[in-house]
Amino acid sequence: MRGAPVNAVVLIDGPSGAGKSTLADALRLAWPGDRVPTLVRLDDIYPGWGGLDAASALLGDHVLRPRHKRRLAAWQRYDWVREQPAGWTPVPADLPLIVEGCGTLAAAHEPLSDIRVWIGADDALRKERALGRDGDVFREHWDQWQQQWEAYCARESPERSASIRLTAR
């Protein structure tokens, strides 16, 4: 990450099953120096299976904009079991930040970030990975999630705002 700002904001987006979480984990572990980045996963923020757009907005409103203005930033966890919002987690302003998840590369987030990564993947491969990871829970909601994803991509064109583009294999 040579040349990246000290408190760099890295956003990682792409379809379900493309490898966003794996990349975010590897990036966090390989980050140079002793300032380990904060990692925020949109999976912890989505307010239910219909919440892709809501989580993207929450990320901007509660994490990226406040942090950009050097104000207190935090994200609210969604309790998937109780199907309701849960506790808040602060986001330190003095550490690098990595955010991964479907919806991170919304157009409004571009000026609030330093590095924007897009991971693409073959539809069959990513569906196999996502359902292998999340099983029947995701299988039941796959079509609903895919419709939201396609609408988000059509509206936001997230791949175009990426400064780095990768393809999962």
Long-range contacts (C-beta under 8 A, 24 or more apart in sequence): 1-31, 1-32, 1-96, 1-115, 2-32, 4-96, 4-114, 4-115, 5-114, 6-35, 6-96, 7-93, 7-94, 7-95, 7-96, 7-97, 8-37, 8-96, 8-97, 8-114, 8-115, 9-64, 9-67, 9-68, 9-96, 9-97, 9-99, 9-112, 9-113, 9-114, 9-115, 10-37, 10-96, 10-97, 10-98, 10-99, 10-113, 10-114, 10-115, 10-116, 10-117, 11-99, 11-100, 11-104, 11-105, 11-109, 11-113, 11-115, 11-116, 11-117, 12-98, 12-99, 12-100, 12-101, 12-104, 12-117, 12-119, 13-100, 13-101, 13-102, 13-103, 13-104, 13-105, 13-116, 13-117, 13-118, 13-119, 13-158, 13-162, 14-102, 14-118, 14-119, 14-120, 14-121, 14-168, 15-102, 15-120, 15-121, 15-123, 15-126, 15-149, 16-102, 16-126, 16-127, 16-130, 16-138, 16-145, 16-149, 17-121, 17-125, 17-126, 17-127, 17-128, 17-129, 17-130, 17-131, 17-133, 18-119, 18-120, 18-121, 18-126, 18-129, 18-168, 19-119, 19-121, 19-129, 19-166, 19-168, 20-100, 20-101, 20-102, 20-119, 21-100, 23-100, 23-117, 23-119, 23-166, 24-98, 24-100, 27-98, 28-98, 31-96, 35-95, 35-96, 36-95, 37-95, 37-96, 37-97, 37-98, 38-91, 38-92, 38-95, 38-96, 38-97, 38-98, 39-98, 39-99, 39-100, 40-75, 40-91, 40-97, 40-98, 40-99, 40-100, 41-99, 41-100, 41-101, 42-99, 42-100, 42-101, 42-102, 42-103, 42-104, 43-101, 44-75, 44-77, 44-78, 45-75, 45-76, 45-77, 45-78, 45-101, 46-78, 46-101, 47-78, 47-85, 48-78, 48-80, 48-83, 49-141, 49-144, 49-145, 50-144, 50-148, 51-78, 52-102, 52-103, 52-145, 52-148, 52-149, 52-152, 53-103, 53-148, 53-152, 55-101, 55-103, 56-103, 56-104, 56-106, 56-109, 56-152, 57-106, 59-99, 59-103, 59-104, 59-109, 60-106, 60-108, 60-109, 60-112, 63-91, 63-97, 63-99, 64-99, 64-109, 64-112, 64-113, 65-112, 67-91, 67-93, 67-97, 67-112, 68-111, 68-112, 102-149, 102-152, 103-152, 104-158, 105-156, 105-158, 105-159, 105-161, 105-162, 106-152, 106-156, 106-158, 107-156, 107-157, 107-161, 110-161, 115-163, 115-164, 116-161, 116-162, 116-163, 116-164, 117-162, 117-163, 117-164, 117-165, 117-166, 118-158, 118-159, 118-162, 118-164, 118-165, 118-166, 119-166, 119-167, 119-168, 120-159, 120-165, 120-166, 120-167, 120-168, 121-167, 121-168, 122-168, 125-168, 125-169, 126-168
